[in-house]
Amino acid sequence: MNAAAHHLAQINVAYARYDIEDPRFQPFVDLLDPVNAMAERMPGFIWRNAEPEPPGTLEAAGLGDPRLLVNMSVWMDIDSLAMFVFKTAHLKVMNRRAEWFRSVDAPTMALWWVKAGHVPTPQEAADKLDALARTGATPEAFTFHSLFLPDGSDFELDRSRFTLA
């Protein structure tokens, strides 16, 4: 399989502790636009779900809880997503997630390879979270802790390249 013929899709979901209008949630809300804009400027960024899904789409995929925040994106490769996740202000947001989001006993993030040009649907992304919950990391759905290349082979991320200075 040619890696250039594939891109890396991701979904992450988070269950907010508070309603979007709650002042305790405002620090997170204030960071959304700047962090999303940063993602869109990153090398290797391809797409994110910036527009609201048509009515009923998230509900049909089991992602319709009003306190569930759903983020989906597509990146050129593992390194480009890892650079954004682990070496930008995004990491500072992740480090504060316990303040704003409740912990759940299910996967909240999944990665998978898609053919170049494919835009994943909420149902496809929900299916990847379900697959990860059922079988753990496989080439079908995986995490940064257990990565795979498009051909299904294991991949080890050199985490030393992604530490904040």
Residue, then its C-alpha position, 0 to 999 in steps of 0.5 A: m500500500n502506498a502511504a501517499a495514497h492514504h491519509l490519516a483520519q481521526i475522531n476525538v470525543a469529549y463529554a463536557r462537565y458543563d453546558i456550553e454557556d456555563p462560565r466554568f466552561q468558558p476558558f475552553v470555549d475561548l480556546l476553540d477558535p485559536v486552536n482550530a485555526m492553528a490546526e488549519r495552518m499546520p503542515g499536513f492538515i487536510w480537513r476538519n469538521a468545521e461545519p455543523e452536521p446535517p440534523g440527525t447525523l450525529e444522533a444516528a451515529g450515536l454521537g448526539d449527546p448535547r454535552l458531547l463534543v465531536n472533533m474529526s479531521v484528516w491529516m497527511d500522515i501520523d507525523s503531521l497530526a502528532m506535531f499538532v497534538f503534541k507540539t503546539a498549544h493544543l497540548k496545553v488544552m489537553n493537559r487541562r481536559a480534566e477540568w472541562f471534560r468527564s472521564v468515560d470508560a470507552p475510547t474517546m479517540a481513534l485513528w484510521w487510514v482513509k484513501a486520499g480525498h475521502v472525507p470520513t462521516p460521523q457514522e464511520a468515525a463512530d464505528k472506529l470508536d466502537a471497533l477500538a472498544r471491541t478489539g483494541a488497536t488494530p489496523e482498522a482503528f488505533t491510537f497514538h499508543s499503538l500505531f499502524l501504517p496503511d499497509g497494516s504494519d506497526f509503527e513506532l512514533d519517535r516521541s522525543r521529536f514531539t516534546l514542548a521546548 
